[in-house]
């Protein structure tokens, strides 16, 4: 079985993330969406909440499982019998960071391969950080996040976005 891991904080999940998940699911038997437990980043949603949102938004995509992990990604991958990391890159700045991570992962476990995927054009500028910022300021993000995420943002932040 060809398992791939799509790691990230997903705080919150965006349509750009979903685009990568859907397309990854066509390439691999299983896509393990791995939510990083990194409370040092002061996330808006807990790991459990993010996992629940991702599960709700990927329910209809065959072969997708949602997990959480802490520590080294390569250790999680070993536990899950996965040898491929899927990463979305939007710009050159993403590539520079992701290249360093991919090379370090290969150093730690030479059998690990990293696949870079470009998001659909309409999501190339979308990041979770930007989504939260625009939403807090009352911007319309309805086309950029799945409906359950929009509702969760409204409930959490008490902001009435136009979307």
VMD Tcl script that builds the backbone (N, CA, C; Angstrom):
set m [mol new atoms 489]
animate dup $m
set s [atomselect $m all]
$s set {name element resname resid chain x y z} {
  {N N UNK 1 A 0.835 -1.180 0.000}
  {CA C UNK 1 A 0.000 0.000 0.000}
  {C C UNK 1 A 0.882 1.246 0.000}
  {N N UNK 2 A 0.530 2.198 -0.854}
  {CA C UNK 2 A 1.291 3.445 -0.927}
  {C C UNK 2 A 0.618 4.498 -0.062}
  {N N UNK 3 A 1.225 4.761 1.098}
  {CA C UNK 3 A 0.709 5.746 2.030}
  {C C UNK 3 A 1.524 7.030 1.915}
  {N N UNK 4 A 0.830 8.149 1.894}
  {CA C UNK 4 A 1.491 9.445 1.913}
  {C C UNK 4 A 0.992 10.216 3.125}
  {N N UNK 5 A 1.856 11.045 3.668}
  {CA C UNK 5 A 1.496 11.876 4.811}
  {C C UNK 5 A 1.494 13.330 4.366}
  {N N UNK 6 A 0.414 14.018 4.679}
  {CA C UNK 6 A 0.291 15.450 4.425}
  {C C UNK 6 A 0.273 16.137 5.789}
  {N N UNK 7 A 1.438 16.597 6.254}
  {CA C UNK 7 A 1.516 17.188 7.586}
  {C C UNK 7 A 1.275 18.697 7.564}
  {N N UNK 8 A 0.827 19.214 8.689}
  {CA C UNK 8 A 0.674 20.657 8.815}
  {C C UNK 8 A -0.061 21.013 10.083}
  {N N UNK 9 A -0.210 22.311 10.290}
  {CA C UNK 9 A -0.966 22.757 11.458}
  {C C UNK 9 A -2.454 22.868 11.132}
  {N N UNK 10 A -2.797 23.211 9.897}
  {CA C UNK 10 A -4.189 23.266 9.443}
  {C C UNK 10 A -5.055 24.092 10.403}
  {N N UNK 11 A -4.576 25.284 10.746}
  {CA C UNK 11 A -5.251 26.133 11.735}
  {C C UNK 11 A -5.673 27.457 11.118}
  {N N UNK 12 A -6.750 27.484 10.342}
  {CA C UNK 12 A -7.672 26.392 10.031}
  {C C UNK 12 A -7.392 25.780 8.660}
  {N N UNK 13 A -8.117 24.707 8.379}
  {CA C UNK 13 A -8.114 24.073 7.063}
  {C C UNK 13 A -8.648 25.066 6.041}
  {N N UNK 14 A -8.005 25.136 4.873}
  {CA C UNK 14 A -8.459 26.019 3.797}
  {C C UNK 14 A -8.835 25.177 2.581}
  {N N UNK 15 A -9.449 25.819 1.596}
  {CA C UNK 15 A -9.747 25.113 0.352}
  {C C UNK 15 A -8.461 24.754 -0.392}
  {N N UNK 16 A -7.388 25.498 -0.161}
  {CA C UNK 16 A -6.097 25.129 -0.733}
  {C C UNK 16 A -5.612 23.802 -0.172}
  {N N UNK 17 A -5.756 23.615 1.139}
  {CA C UNK 17 A -5.410 22.325 1.754}
  {C C UNK 17 A -6.267 21.208 1.159}
  {N N UNK 18 A -7.573 21.472 1.051}
  {CA C UNK 18 A -8.474 20.451 0.507}
  {C C UNK 18 A -8.115 20.081 -0.927}
  {N N UNK 19 A -7.698 21.053 -1.696}
  {CA C UNK 19 A -7.269 20.797 -3.075}
  {C C UNK 19 A -6.094 19.816 -3.091}
  {N N UNK 20 A -5.117 20.042 -2.227}
  {CA C UNK 20 A -3.955 19.144 -2.150}
  {C C UNK 20 A -4.391 17.761 -1.666}
  {N N UNK 21 A -5.271 17.698 -0.682}
  {CA C UNK 21 A -5.745 16.410 -0.160}
  {C C UNK 21 A -6.474 15.625 -1.253}
  {N N UNK 22 A -7.384 16.274 -1.960}
  {CA C UNK 22 A -8.142 15.583 -3.018}
  {C C UNK 22 A -7.216 15.044 -4.103}
  {N N UNK 23 A -6.298 15.874 -4.548}
  {CA C UNK 23 A -5.401 15.450 -5.616}
  {C C UNK 23 A -4.423 14.390 -5.120}
  {N N UNK 24 A -3.979 14.503 -3.881}
  {CA C UNK 24 A -3.109 13.480 -3.304}
  {C C UNK 24 A -3.819 12.143 -3.194}
  {N N UNK 25 A -5.105 12.184 -2.888}
  {CA C UNK 25 A -5.882 10.945 -2.761}
  {C C UNK 25 A -6.010 10.209 -4.095}
  {N N UNK 26 A -5.868 10.928 -5.203}
  {CA C UNK 26 A -5.879 10.267 -6.507}
  {C C UNK 26 A -4.536 9.596 -6.818}
  {N N UNK 27 A -3.477 10.039 -6.134}
  {CA C UNK 27 A -2.139 9.520 -6.406}
  {C C UNK 27 A -1.720 8.381 -5.474}
  {N N UNK 28 A -2.306 8.352 -4.279}
  {CA C UNK 28 A -1.877 7.393 -3.258}
  {C C UNK 28 A -3.062 6.592 -2.755}
  {N N UNK 29 A -2.753 5.394 -2.233}
  {CA C UNK 29 A -3.803 4.557 -1.665}
  {C C UNK 29 A -4.424 5.217 -0.445}
  {N N UNK 30 A -3.561 5.821 0.369}
  {CA C UNK 30 A -4.028 6.526 1.557}
  {C C UNK 30 A -3.275 7.835 1.691}
  {N N UNK 31 A -4.004 8.882 2.066}
  {CA C UNK 31 A -3.397 10.154 2.446}
  {C C UNK 31 A -3.697 10.337 3.928}
  {N N UNK 32 A -2.643 10.364 4.705}
  {CA C UNK 32 A -2.767 10.543 6.141}
  {C C UNK 32 A -2.538 12.020 6.437}
  {N N UNK 33 A -3.605 12.732 6.721}
  {CA C UNK 33 A -3.487 14.137 7.073}
  {C C UNK 33 A -3.039 14.172 8.523}
  {N N UNK 34 A -1.855 14.720 8.758}
  {CA C UNK 34 A -1.229 14.680 10.076}
  {C C UNK 34 A -1.178 16.079 10.677}
  {N N UNK 35 A -1.978 16.291 11.703}
  {CA C UNK 35 A -2.066 17.591 12.375}
  {C C UNK 35 A -0.962 17.668 13.417}
  {N N UNK 36 A -0.113 18.659 13.260}
  {CA C UNK 36 A 1.018 18.837 14.173}
  {C C UNK 36 A 0.542 19.385 15.508}
  {N N UNK 37 A 0.953 18.728 16.580}
  {CA C UNK 37 A 0.681 19.201 17.936}
  {C C UNK 37 A 1.815 20.143 18.324}
  {N N UNK 38 A 1.601 21.438 18.112}
  {CA C UNK 38 A 2.618 22.440 18.409}
  {C C UNK 38 A 1.938 23.622 19.079}
  {N N UNK 39 A 1.709 23.490 20.355}
  {CA C UNK 39 A 0.998 24.530 21.093}
  {C C UNK 39 A 1.818 25.818 21.196}
  {N N UNK 40 A 3.103 25.757 20.885}
  {CA C UNK 40 A 3.948 26.939 20.903}
  {C C UNK 40 A 3.525 27.976 19.890}
  {N N UNK 41 A 2.758 27.574 18.874}
  {CA C UNK 41 A 2.298 28.494 17.845}
  {C C UNK 41 A 1.025 29.244 18.252}
  {N N UNK 42 A 0.489 28.984 19.435}
  {CA C UNK 42 A -0.759 29.602 19.899}
  {C C UNK 42 A -1.872 29.429 18.862}
  {N N UNK 43 A -2.282 28.195 18.594}
  {CA C UNK 43 A -3.303 27.944 17.575}
  {C C UNK 43 A -4.665 28.479 17.992}
  {N N UNK 44 A -5.477 28.788 16.994}
  {CA C UNK 44 A -6.847 29.232 17.224}
  {C C UNK 44 A -7.715 28.051 17.650}
  {N N UNK 45 A -7.523 26.904 17.002}
  {CA C UNK 45 A -8.296 25.701 17.294}
  {C C UNK 45 A -7.388 24.653 17.937}
  {N N UNK 46 A -7.953 23.852 18.827}
  {CA C UNK 46 A -7.193 22.769 19.434}
  {C C UNK 46 A -6.897 21.709 18.371}
  {N N UNK 47 A -5.985 20.821 18.673}
  {CA C UNK 47 A -5.687 19.717 17.753}
  {C C UNK 47 A -6.943 18.898 17.501}
  {N N UNK 48 A -7.689 18.595 18.555}
  {CA C UNK 48 A -8.914 17.801 18.403}
  {C C UNK 48 A -9.933 18.524 17.518}
  {N N UNK 49 A -10.067 19.830 17.681}
  {CA C UNK 49 A -11.007 20.590 16.849}
  {C C UNK 49 A -10.567 20.593 15.390}
  {N N UNK 50 A -9.273 20.765 15.159}
  {CA C UNK 50 A -8.765 20.753 13.782}
  {C C UNK 50 A -8.978 19.385 13.145}
  {N N UNK 51 A -8.718 18.324 13.909}
  {CA C UNK 51 A -8.924 16.975 13.385}
  {C C UNK 51 A -10.397 16.747 13.040}
  {N N UNK 52 A -11.282 17.235 13.892}
  {CA C UNK 52 A -12.713 17.075 13.651}
  {C C UNK 52 A -13.134 17.837 12.388}
  {N N UNK 53 A -12.634 19.069 12.220}
  {CA C UNK 53 A -12.966 19.849 11.022}
  {C C UNK 53 A -12.442 19.174 9.754}
  {N N UNK 54 A -11.208 18.692 9.812}
  {CA C UNK 54 A -10.624 18.026 8.640}
  {C C UNK 54 A -11.408 16.758 8.313}
  {N N UNK 55 A -11.764 15.998 9.329}
  {CA C UNK 55 A -12.543 14.778 9.113}
  {C C UNK 55 A -13.885 15.102 8.468}
  {N N UNK 56 A -14.556 16.138 8.955}
  {CA C UNK 56 A -15.854 16.520 8.394}
  {C C UNK 56 A -15.713 16.956 6.939}
  {N N UNK 57 A -14.634 17.643 6.623}
  {CA C UNK 57 A -14.451 18.183 5.269}
  {C C UNK 57 A -13.883 17.169 4.280}
  {N N UNK 58 A -13.357 16.059 4.776}
  {CA C UNK 58 A -12.765 15.046 3.887}
  {C C UNK 58 A -13.544 13.739 3.916}
  {N N UNK 59 A -14.656 13.731 4.600}
  {CA C UNK 59 A -15.461 12.510 4.769}
  {C C UNK 59 A -15.744 11.803 3.453}
  {N N UNK 60 A -15.955 12.564 2.390}
  {CA C UNK 60 A -16.323 11.981 1.093}
  {C C UNK 60 A -15.129 11.722 0.176}
  {N N UNK 61 A -13.925 11.850 0.694}
  {CA C UNK 61 A -12.730 11.605 -0.121}
  {C C UNK 61 A -12.166 10.243 0.284}
  {N N UNK 62 A -12.256 9.251 -0.590}
  {CA C UNK 62 A -11.773 7.906 -0.240}
  {C C UNK 62 A -10.277 7.903 0.062}
  {N N UNK 63 A -9.907 7.122 1.063}
  {CA C UNK 63 A -8.496 6.925 1.371}
  {C C UNK 63 A -7.874 7.986 2.246}
  {N N UNK 64 A -8.656 8.886 2.810}
  {CA C UNK 64 A -8.111 9.948 3.665}
  {C C UNK 64 A -8.352 9.593 5.126}
  {N N UNK 65 A -7.303 9.670 5.909}
  {CA C UNK 65 A -7.402 9.487 7.359}
  {C C UNK 65 A -6.789 10.705 8.018}
  {N N UNK 66 A -7.299 11.054 9.192}
  {CA C UNK 66 A -6.793 12.211 9.927}
  {C C UNK 66 A -6.160 11.725 11.225}
  {N N UNK 67 A -4.938 12.187 11.467}
  {CA C UNK 67 A -4.174 11.816 12.659}
  {C C UNK 67 A -3.551 13.068 13.248}
  {N N UNK 68 A -2.997 12.929 14.432}
  {CA C UNK 68 A -2.179 14.000 15.000}
  {C C UNK 68 A -0.822 13.403 15.322}
  {N N UNK 69 A 0.171 14.285 15.427}
  {CA C UNK 69 A 1.502 13.816 15.803}
  {C C UNK 69 A 2.266 14.943 16.464}
  {N N UNK 70 A 3.259 14.556 17.235}
  {CA C UNK 70 A 4.206 15.505 17.802}
  {C C UNK 70 A 5.590 14.907 17.588}
  {N N UNK 71 A 6.587 15.719 17.709}
  {CA C UNK 71 A 7.941 15.213 17.496}
  {C C UNK 71 A 8.301 15.224 16.026}
  {N N UNK 72 A 9.188 14.324 15.660}
  {CA C UNK 72 A 9.689 14.284 14.289}
  {C C UNK 72 A 8.678 13.640 13.340}
  {N N UNK 73 A 8.503 14.273 12.211}
  {CA C UNK 73 A 7.615 13.731 11.180}
  {C C UNK 73 A 8.069 12.345 10.745}
  {N N UNK 74 A 9.369 12.141 10.598}
  {CA C UNK 74 A 9.864 10.843 10.127}
  {C C UNK 74 A 9.529 9.724 11.103}
  {N N UNK 75 A 9.467 10.025 12.392}
  {CA C UNK 75 A 9.078 9.004 13.373}
  {C C UNK 75 A 7.606 8.647 13.214}
  {N N UNK 76 A 6.765 9.658 13.000}
  {CA C UNK 76 A 5.346 9.401 12.750}
  {C C UNK 76 A 5.185 8.560 11.490}
  {N N UNK 77 A 5.934 8.909 10.448}
  {CA C UNK 77 A 5.839 8.181 9.182}
  {C C UNK 77 A 6.236 6.718 9.346}
  {N N UNK 78 A 7.246 6.478 10.139}
  {CA C UNK 78 A 7.666 5.098 10.382}
  {C C UNK 78 A 6.546 4.312 11.065}
  {N N UNK 79 A 5.905 4.934 12.064}
  {CA C UNK 79 A 4.792 4.271 12.756}
  {C C UNK 79 A 3.629 3.984 11.806}
  {N N UNK 80 A 3.444 4.847 10.830}
  {CA C UNK 80 A 2.318 4.717 9.906}
  {C C UNK 80 A 2.688 3.975 8.622}
  {N N UNK 81 A 3.904 3.499 8.521}
  {CA C UNK 81 A 4.378 2.783 7.335}
  {C C UNK 81 A 4.208 3.628 6.066}
  {N N UNK 82 A 4.615 4.883 6.163}
  {CA C UNK 82 A 4.514 5.809 5.024}
  {C C UNK 82 A 5.911 6.246 4.610}
  {N N UNK 83 A 6.099 6.401 3.323}
  {CA C UNK 83 A 7.410 6.781 2.810}
  {C C UNK 83 A 7.382 8.049 1.963}
  {N N UNK 84 A 6.201 8.665 1.839}
  {CA C UNK 84 A 6.073 9.869 1.022}
  {C C UNK 84 A 5.447 10.989 1.849}
  {N N UNK 85 A 6.068 12.158 1.769}
  {CA C UNK 85 A 5.524 13.380 2.364}
  {C C UNK 85 A 4.939 14.205 1.226}
  {N N UNK 86 A 3.723 14.660 1.393}
  {CA C UNK 86 A 3.097 15.560 0.426}
  {C C UNK 86 A 3.101 16.953 1.030}
  {N N UNK 87 A 3.620 17.908 0.268}
  {CA C UNK 87 A 3.641 19.295 0.724}
  {C C UNK 87 A 3.138 20.204 -0.380}
  {N N UNK 88 A 2.306 21.137 -0.023}
  {CA C UNK 88 A 1.850 22.145 -0.964}
  {C C UNK 88 A 2.800 23.329 -0.921}
  {N N UNK 89 A 3.136 23.837 -2.089}
  {CA C UNK 89 A 3.969 25.048 -2.132}
  {C C UNK 89 A 3.276 26.084 -3.011}
  {N N UNK 90 A 3.262 27.307 -2.510}
  {CA C UNK 90 A 2.572 28.387 -3.209}
  {C C UNK 90 A 3.545 29.342 -3.884}
  {N N UNK 91 A 4.704 29.510 -3.296}
  {CA C UNK 91 A 5.639 30.522 -3.798}
  {C C UNK 91 A 7.064 30.060 -3.565}
  {N N UNK 92 A 8.008 30.815 -4.095}
  {CA C UNK 92 A 9.427 30.481 -3.925}
  {C C UNK 92 A 9.794 30.437 -2.449}
  {N N UNK 93 A 9.226 31.322 -1.657}
  {CA C UNK 93 A 9.536 31.324 -0.223}
  {C C UNK 93 A 9.112 30.010 0.433}
  {N N UNK 94 A 7.976 29.446 0.036}
  {CA C UNK 94 A 7.563 28.135 0.544}
  {C C UNK 94 A 8.580 27.071 0.133}
  {N N UNK 95 A 9.008 27.132 -1.123}
  {CA C UNK 95 A 9.932 26.130 -1.639}
  {C C UNK 95 A 11.233 26.112 -0.851}
  {N N UNK 96 A 11.779 27.267 -0.549}
  {CA C UNK 96 A 13.053 27.324 0.179}
  {C C UNK 96 A 12.944 26.636 1.530}
  {N N UNK 97 A 11.879 26.917 2.262}
  {CA C UNK 97 A 11.669 26.289 3.565}
  {C C UNK 97 A 11.420 24.792 3.406}
  {N N UNK 98 A 10.535 24.428 2.475}
  {CA C UNK 98 A 10.172 23.023 2.286}
  {C C UNK 98 A 11.353 22.186 1.795}
  {N N UNK 99 A 12.218 22.776 0.989}
  {CA C UNK 99 A 13.412 22.070 0.535}
  {C C UNK 99 A 14.293 21.699 1.718}
  {N N UNK 100 A 14.502 22.623 2.636}
  {CA C UNK 100 A 15.303 22.325 3.831}
  {C C UNK 100 A 14.685 21.191 4.631}
  {N N UNK 101 A 13.368 21.241 4.809}
  {CA C UNK 101 A 12.691 20.190 5.571}
  {C C UNK 101 A 12.803 18.842 4.859}
  {N N UNK 102 A 12.613 18.847 3.546}
  {CA C UNK 102 A 12.686 17.599 2.780}
  {C C UNK 102 A 14.077 16.987 2.871}
  {N N UNK 103 A 15.094 17.805 2.773}
  {CA C UNK 103 A 16.465 17.291 2.847}
  {C C UNK 103 A 16.795 16.785 4.246}
  {N N UNK 104 A 16.306 17.453 5.282}
  {CA C UNK 104 A 16.526 16.972 6.644}
  {C C UNK 104 A 15.793 15.652 6.861}
  {N N UNK 105 A 14.565 15.543 6.374}
  {CA C UNK 105 A 13.830 14.283 6.504}
  {C C UNK 105 A 14.569 13.153 5.794}
  {N N UNK 106 A 15.126 13.454 4.630}
  {CA C UNK 106 A 15.888 12.440 3.891}
  {C C UNK 106 A 17.161 12.054 4.646}
  {N N UNK 107 A 17.763 13.024 5.297}
  {CA C UNK 107 A 18.950 12.734 6.117}
  {C C UNK 107 A 18.594 11.788 7.258}
  {N N UNK 108 A 17.462 12.024 7.884}
  {CA C UNK 108 A 17.041 11.213 9.027}
  {C C UNK 108 A 16.533 9.834 8.607}
  {N N UNK 109 A 15.859 9.785 7.463}
  {CA C UNK 109 A 15.352 8.525 6.920}
  {C C UNK 109 A 15.478 8.575 5.410}
  {N N UNK 110 A 16.548 8.011 4.863}
  {CA C UNK 110 A 16.823 8.121 3.424}
  {C C UNK 110 A 15.716 7.592 2.510}
  {N N UNK 111 A 14.872 6.727 3.005}
  {CA C UNK 111 A 13.807 6.174 2.164}
  {C C UNK 111 A 12.611 7.127 2.015}
  {N N UNK 112 A 12.624 8.229 2.736}
  {CA C UNK 112 A 11.526 9.204 2.663}
  {C C UNK 112 A 11.673 10.069 1.409}
  {N N UNK 113 A 10.594 10.185 0.659}
  {CA C UNK 113 A 10.546 11.077 -0.500}
  {C C UNK 113 A 9.530 12.179 -0.213}
  {N N UNK 114 A 9.804 13.352 -0.712}
  {CA C UNK 114 A 8.870 14.467 -0.571}
  {C C UNK 114 A 8.358 14.856 -1.944}
  {N N UNK 115 A 7.048 14.955 -2.048}
  {CA C UNK 115 A 6.386 15.363 -3.280}
  {C C UNK 115 A 5.828 16.763 -3.057}
  {N N UNK 116 A 6.225 17.710 -3.904}
  {CA C UNK 116 A 5.690 19.068 -3.827}
  {C C UNK 116 A 4.535 19.199 -4.801}
  {N N UNK 117 A 3.426 19.715 -4.317}
  {CA C UNK 117 A 2.254 19.922 -5.164}
  {C C UNK 117 A 1.884 21.395 -5.146}
  {N N UNK 118 A 1.555 21.916 -6.302}
  {CA C UNK 118 A 1.085 23.291 -6.405}
  {C C UNK 118 A -0.419 23.307 -6.213}
  {N N UNK 119 A -0.941 24.245 -5.456}
  {CA C UNK 119 A -2.392 24.309 -5.305}
  {C C UNK 119 A -3.031 24.837 -6.588}
  {N N UNK 120 A -4.326 24.686 -6.684}
  {CA C UNK 120 A -5.057 25.292 -7.789}
  {C C UNK 120 A -4.779 26.793 -7.777}
  {N N UNK 121 A -4.770 27.390 -8.946}
  {CA C UNK 121 A -4.403 28.802 -9.091}
  {C C UNK 121 A -5.187 29.696 -8.139}
  {N N UNK 122 A -6.464 29.417 -7.962}
  {CA C UNK 122 A -7.283 30.301 -7.129}
  {C C UNK 122 A -6.919 30.265 -5.644}
  {N N UNK 123 A -6.030 29.334 -5.254}
  {CA C UNK 123 A -5.632 29.245 -3.848}
  {C C UNK 123 A -4.146 29.532 -3.624}
  {N N UNK 124 A -3.447 30.008 -4.632}
  {CA C UNK 124 A -1.992 30.185 -4.501}
  {C C UNK 124 A -1.604 31.229 -3.463}
  {N N UNK 125 A -2.486 32.118 -3.121}
  {CA C UNK 125 A -2.172 33.163 -2.142}
  {C C UNK 125 A -2.761 32.869 -0.762}
  {N N UNK 126 A -3.485 31.776 -0.620}
  {CA C UNK 126 A -4.228 31.489 0.603}
  {C C UNK 126 A -3.346 30.790 1.630}
  {N N UNK 127 A -3.343 31.327 2.843}
  {CA C UNK 127 A -2.684 30.667 3.967}
  {C C UNK 127 A -3.622 30.736 5.162}
  {N N UNK 128 A -3.447 29.827 6.090}
  {CA C UNK 128 A -4.280 29.829 7.296}
  {C C UNK 128 A -4.119 31.144 8.058}
  {N N UNK 129 A -2.900 31.634 8.143}
  {CA C UNK 129 A -2.636 32.890 8.840}
  {C C UNK 129 A -3.408 34.038 8.199}
  {N N UNK 130 A -3.365 34.114 6.879}
  {CA C UNK 130 A -4.057 35.180 6.164}
  {C C UNK 130 A -5.576 35.047 6.298}
  {N N UNK 131 A -6.075 33.827 6.258}
  {CA C UNK 131 A -7.505 33.580 6.430}
  {C C UNK 131 A -7.972 34.144 7.771}
  {N N UNK 132 A -7.247 33.822 8.842}
  {CA C UNK 132 A -7.643 34.308 10.172}
  {C C UNK 132 A -7.601 35.830 10.237}
  {N N UNK 133 A -6.565 36.419 9.680}
  {CA C UNK 133 A -6.414 37.874 9.722}
  {C C UNK 133 A -7.535 38.570 8.960}
  {N N UNK 134 A -7.810 38.124 7.745}
  {CA C UNK 134 A -8.857 38.741 6.928}
  {C C UNK 134 A -10.225 38.544 7.583}
  {N N UNK 135 A -10.471 37.369 8.122}
  {CA C UNK 135 A -11.754 37.105 8.768}
  {C C UNK 135 A -11.950 38.012 9.977}
  {N N UNK 136 A -10.915 38.137 10.808}
  {CA C UNK 136 A -11.005 39.010 11.996}
  {C C UNK 136 A -11.340 40.448 11.619}
  {N N UNK 137 A -10.892 40.865 10.445}
  {CA C UNK 137 A -11.137 42.233 9.984}
  {C C UNK 137 A -12.429 42.364 9.180}
  {N N UNK 138 A -13.211 41.281 9.118}
  {CA C UNK 138 A -14.517 41.331 8.476}
  {C C UNK 138 A -14.529 41.026 6.994}
  {N N UNK 139 A -13.419 40.506 6.473}
  {CA C UNK 139 A -13.356 40.188 5.050}
  {C C UNK 139 A -14.118 38.930 4.690}
  {N N UNK 140 A -14.487 38.836 3.437}
  {CA C UNK 140 A -15.242 37.703 2.908}
  {C C UNK 140 A -14.289 36.571 2.522}
  {N N UNK 141 A -14.309 35.489 3.288}
  {CA C UNK 141 A -13.436 34.341 3.021}
  {C C UNK 141 A -14.236 33.115 2.596}
  {N N UNK 142 A -15.507 33.298 2.284}
  {CA C UNK 142 A -16.405 32.183 1.982}
  {C C UNK 142 A -15.936 31.284 0.853}
  {N N UNK 143 A -15.233 31.817 -0.136}
  {CA C UNK 143 A -14.738 30.990 -1.247}
  {C C UNK 143 A -13.422 30.288 -0.909}
  {N N UNK 144 A -12.836 30.627 0.230}
  {CA C UNK 144 A -11.485 30.158 0.538}
  {C C UNK 144 A -11.414 29.071 1.601}
  {N N UNK 145 A -12.521 28.843 2.294}
  {CA C UNK 145 A -12.562 27.794 3.323}
  {C C UNK 145 A -13.842 26.980 3.164}
  {N N UNK 146 A -13.813 25.722 3.590}
  {CA C UNK 146 A -15.035 24.909 3.554}
  {C C UNK 146 A -16.072 25.466 4.540}
  {N N UNK 147 A -17.371 25.262 4.264}
  {CA C UNK 147 A -18.426 25.781 5.150}
  {C C UNK 147 A -18.254 25.429 6.635}
  {N N UNK 148 A -17.879 24.190 7.004}
  {CA C UNK 148 A -17.716 23.914 8.438}
  {C C UNK 148 A -16.621 24.775 9.095}
  {N N UNK 149 A -15.587 25.102 8.335}
  {CA C UNK 149 A -14.514 25.945 8.868}
  {C C UNK 149 A -15.029 27.367 9.056}
  {N N UNK 150 A -15.785 27.871 8.089}
  {CA C UNK 150 A -16.343 29.217 8.204}
  {C C UNK 150 A -17.232 29.320 9.441}
  {N N UNK 151 A -18.077 28.317 9.650}
  {CA C UNK 151 A -18.954 28.323 10.826}
  {C C UNK 151 A -18.153 28.258 12.120}
  {N N UNK 152 A -17.095 27.466 12.127}
  {CA C UNK 152 A -16.252 27.362 13.324}
  {C C UNK 152 A -15.530 28.674 13.606}
  {N N UNK 153 A -15.082 29.338 12.553}
  {CA C UNK 153 A -14.437 30.647 12.729}
  {C C UNK 153 A -15.441 31.651 13.307}
  {N N UNK 154 A -16.653 31.657 12.779}
  {CA C UNK 154 A -17.679 32.563 13.301}
  {C C UNK 154 A -17.932 32.296 14.781}
  {N N UNK 155 A -18.064 31.020 15.132}
  {CA C UNK 155 A -18.334 30.663 16.519}
  {C C UNK 155 A -17.158 31.010 17.435}
  {N N UNK 156 A -15.959 30.754 16.979}
  {CA C UNK 156 A -14.772 30.972 17.812}
  {C C UNK 156 A -14.454 32.454 17.982}
  {N N UNK 157 A -14.534 33.191 16.879}
  {CA C UNK 157 A -14.094 34.580 16.927}
  {C C UNK 157 A -15.240 35.573 17.124}
  {N N UNK 158 A -16.463 35.095 16.967}
  {CA C UNK 158 A -17.588 35.989 17.157}
  {C C UNK 158 A -17.613 37.141 16.177}
  {N N UNK 159 A -17.062 36.895 15.008}
  {CA C UNK 159 A -16.987 37.925 13.975}
  {C C UNK 159 A -18.025 37.590 12.922}
  {N N UNK 160 A -18.694 38.583 12.439}
  {CA C UNK 160 A -19.688 38.371 11.392}
  {C C UNK 160 A -19.088 38.719 10.044}
  {N N UNK 161 A -18.523 37.716 9.401}
  {CA C UNK 161 A -17.930 37.903 8.071}
  {C C UNK 161 A -19.045 37.975 7.043}
  {N N UNK 162 A -18.852 38.718 5.930}
  {CA C UNK 162 A -19.868 38.809 4.893}
  {C C UNK 162 A -20.220 37.477 4.256}
  {N N UNK 163 A -19.330 36.505 4.284}
  {CA C UNK 163 A -19.585 35.226 3.615}
  {C C UNK 163 A -20.556 34.378 4.390}
}
mol reanalyze $m
mol bondsrecalc $m
mol representation Tube
mol addrep $m
